[in-house]
Amino acid sequence: MTDTILSKRGIPIRLTEERWSHITEEHDELTGMRMNVIETVGNPLKIVEGSMGELLAFREFIPGKYLVVVYRELSYDGFIITAFFTRRIQALNRRLQLWPTI
């Protein structure tokens, strides 16, 4: 099963079953949170630039704990690479903010 959501740029972003299996194998705390991962791409707190062209969308789920979804946009579609929780919001805020634009 593949789920798709539109990014803030209007690009459809896919989450495939293969990627979801990879994410939950590496980050078992995300089991049962597939829709939260997808919704973070469509409705993030912020989107920042990654170090190799990827985008990082994140939002707070538990006070002080953020869900980060790493994805790539192409001209016509995109895909989720991975997702994880972090408390290191300062490290994310040091990256170039792409959305909302400032």
Secondary structure as GFF3:
##gff-version 3
##sequence-region A 1 102
A	DSSP	beta_strand	3	6	.	.	.	ID=ss1
A	DSSP	beta_strand	12	15	.	.	.	ID=ss2
A	DSSP	alpha_helix	17	26	.	.	.	ID=ss3
A	DSSP	three_ten_helix	28	30	.	.	.	ID=ss4
A	DSSP	alpha_helix	34	42	.	.	.	ID=ss5
A	DSSP	beta_strand	46	49	.	.	.	ID=ss6
A	DSSP	beta_strand	55	62	.	.	.	ID=ss7
A	DSSP	beta_strand	65	73	.	.	.	ID=ss8
A	DSSP	beta_strand	78	86	.	.	.	ID=ss9
A	DSSP	alpha_helix	89	93	.	.	.	ID=ss10
A	DSSP	beta_strand	97	99	.	.	.	ID=ss11
###
